[in-house]
Amino acid sequence: MTHAEQDSPSATGPDAAPESAAARRDWAWTRLETPIGPLLLAATRRGLVQVAFHADERTARRALTRLEQFFGGPPLSGLPHLATAATELSAYFAGRLRTFTVPLDWSLSSGFSARVLQVLATDVPYGGVVGYQDLADRVGEPGAARAVGAAMGSNPLPVVVPCHRVVASDGGIGGFGGGLETKRLLLALEGVLPAPLF
């Protein structure tokens, strides 16, 4: 049983539909300064629920408005999983952490996308990469390489659920919601690409 299932009678597994915003749920957020720019982190009592890139004032405000609507109310000042996520991400960017242990709340993902993201989170380790087609094969949907790309674009938990490790079959690094420079920096941090000279 996952941590999320222990905390709630209605688990948010990979095939669960996104929850209704009608039910009020506790959540909290923080902004974390990182080498790839500020990240907005949000968590519930179940686990980390969102990581948003380029969290300037405008981006953060939009994300927080959506989260407040989704969870049915304003954020709390903090939650334990939020502190864990911030600590682990800081350690990751400092090169001291290779595997995240913070529980994940999959509320913002469902269906095929959630299945793909969960396989990615468990099967593609630090310093490794996987192609879109290979990931489609791993979830038992060999004809869905393009849908895997869409799932990567909808990932609510980038970095922790490492969509930066999904690359094109032609050897290119593929697309990335956080921007190609961010993807290059993450892959360089993990030793997949050479570090930028400046």
C-alpha positions in Angstrom: 0.0 0.0 0.0 1.4 3.4 -0.9 1.6 6.3 1.5 -1.2 8.0 -0.5 -3.5 5.1 0.0 -2.8 5.1 3.7 -3.7 8.7 4.1 -7.0 8.6 2.2 -9.7 6.1 1.5 -9.9 7.3 -2.1 -6.4 6.6 -3.5 -5.0 8.6 -6.4 -3.3 5.8 -8.3 -2.3 6.0 -12.0 -5.8 5.1 -13.2 -7.7 7.4 -10.9 -9.5 10.4 -12.4 -8.4 13.8 -11.1 -10.4 14.6 -8.0 -13.2 17.1 -7.9 -12.3 20.5 -6.7 -15.4 20.4 -4.5 -13.8 18.5 -1.7 -11.5 20.8 0.4 -8.0 19.4 0.8 -5.1 20.8 2.7 -2.2 22.0 0.6 0.8 24.3 0.9 3.4 25.7 -1.4 6.9 27.3 -1.4 9.3 28.7 -4.0 12.7 27.2 -4.2 15.7 28.9 -5.8 17.7 26.4 -7.9 20.4 26.5 -10.6 17.7 26.1 -13.2 15.7 29.1 -11.8 13.0 29.3 -9.2 10.7 26.3 -8.8 7.2 26.4 -7.3 6.6 23.4 -5.1 3.1 22.4 -3.8 2.2 19.5 -1.6 -0.7 18.0 0.1 -0.9 15.7 3.2 -0.4 12.8 0.7 2.8 14.1 -0.9 4.3 16.4 -3.4 1.7 17.4 -6.0 3.3 19.9 -8.3 6.6 21.3 -9.4 6.5 24.3 -11.7 9.4 25.7 -13.6 10.3 29.4 -14.0 8.2 30.4 -11.0 8.4 34.2 -11.3 5.6 36.2 -9.8 3.2 35.9 -12.7 3.8 32.1 -13.2 3.5 31.5 -9.5 0.2 33.5 -9.2 -1.4 31.5 -12.1 -0.3 28.1 -10.6 -1.5 29.1 -7.2 -4.9 30.2 -8.5 -5.3 26.9 -10.2 -4.3 24.9 -7.1 -6.6 27.0 -4.9 -9.5 26.2 -7.2 -8.5 22.5 -7.5 -8.1 22.0 -3.7 -11.1 24.1 -2.7 -9.4 26.7 -0.6 -6.3 28.7 0.2 -3.0 27.1 1.2 -1.7 26.4 4.6 1.6 27.9 5.7 3.4 24.5 5.4 3.2 20.7 5.4 5.8 18.1 6.1 6.0 16.7 2.5 6.6 20.2 1.3 9.7 20.6 3.6 10.9 17.1 2.5 10.6 18.0 -1.2 12.5 21.3 -0.8 15.3 19.5 1.2 15.6 16.7 -1.3 15.5 19.0 -4.4 18.2 21.2 -2.8 20.3 18.1 -2.2 19.7 16.9 -5.8 20.9 20.2 -7.3 24.0 20.1 -5.0 24.8 16.7 -6.4 24.2 14.9 -3.1 20.9 13.1 -3.9 20.1 10.7 -6.8 16.8 9.1 -5.7 13.8 11.1 -4.3 11.9 9.6 -1.4 9.2 12.3 -0.9 5.8 10.7 -1.4 4.0 11.8 -4.6 0.3 12.9 -4.8 -0.9 12.0 -8.3 -4.0 14.1 -8.1 -3.1 16.4 -11.0 -2.5 13.4 -13.4 -4.7 10.5 -14.5 -5.2 7.7 -17.0 -2.4 7.0 -19.6 -0.3 10.0 -18.6 -0.2 8.9 -14.9 0.7 5.4 -15.9 3.6 6.6 -18.1 4.8 9.0 -15.4 4.8 6.4 -12.7 6.8 4.0 -14.9 9.2 6.8 -15.6 9.6 7.6 -11.9 10.3 4.0 -11.0 12.2 2.6 -14.0 14.5 5.3 -15.3 17.3 6.0 -12.7 19.5 9.0 -12.2 22.0 9.3 -15.1 19.9 7.1 -17.4 17.7 8.1 -20.4 14.9 6.4 -22.2 13.3 6.9 -25.6 9.6 7.8 -26.2 9.1 4.5 -27.9 10.8 2.5 -25.2 8.7 4.1 -22.6 5.5 3.3 -24.6 6.7 -0.3 -24.8 7.3 -0.4 -21.0 3.7 0.7 -20.3 2.3 -1.9 -22.7 1.3 0.6 -25.4 3.8 0.1 -28.2 1.8 2.3 -30.6 1.7 5.3 -28.2 5.2 6.9 -28.6 3.5 10.2 -29.5 1.1 10.0 -26.6 4.2 9.5 -24.3 5.4 12.8 -25.5 2.1 14.4 -24.6 2.3 12.7 -21.2 5.8 14.3 -20.6 4.4 17.7 -21.5 1.6 17.3 -18.9 3.9 16.1 -16.1 2.9 18.0 -12.9 6.1 16.8 -11.1 9.1 17.5 -13.4 12.6 16.9 -12.0 11.2 14.5 -9.3 9.4 12.5 -12.0 12.2 12.9 -14.5 10.7 13.7 -17.8 14.1 15.3 -18.7 15.4 11.7 -19.0 13.1 11.0 -22.0 15.0 11.6 -25.3 14.4 11.3 -29.0 15.3 8.1 -30.8 17.5 10.0 -33.3 19.9 10.9 -30.5 18.5 14.4 -30.0 17.4 15.5 -26.5 13.7 15.9 -27.6 11.3 18.5 -26.2 10.8 19.7 -22.7 8.2 21.8 -20.9 10.8 23.7 -18.9 12.8 24.6 -22.1 15.6 22.9 -23.8 18.3 24.8 -21.9 16.8 23.5 -18.6 16.7 20.0 -19.9 20.4 20.2 -21.0 21.3 21.5 -17.5 19.5 18.7 -15.8 21.1 16.1 -18.0 24.5 17.6 -17.4 23.9 17.6 -13.7 23.3 13.8 -13.9 26.3 13.2 -16.1 24.4 12.4 -19.3 25.7 15.4 -21.2 28.9 17.3 -20.7 28.5 20.3 -18.3 28.1 23.7 -20.1 31.4 25.7 -20.3 29.7 28.9 -19.1 
